[in-house]
């Protein structure tokens, strides 16, 4: 038995950026767009959280004259 057989397998992404979409139906394309919009919203939320953390740290360490 190989050690790689014991490691958890990574989930394959549902969408590969740049893949050929010529064979997809309109319904499949709409579902793809919905997934991408969800991912964009998730990324924007993560950016907002990081900016809030950065702002809080800057305010905490701001020197008072």
Secondary structure, DSSP 8 states (H G I E B T S, - for coil): --HHHHS------S--TT---TT--HHHHHHHHHHHHHHHHHHHHHHHHHHHHHHHHHHHS----
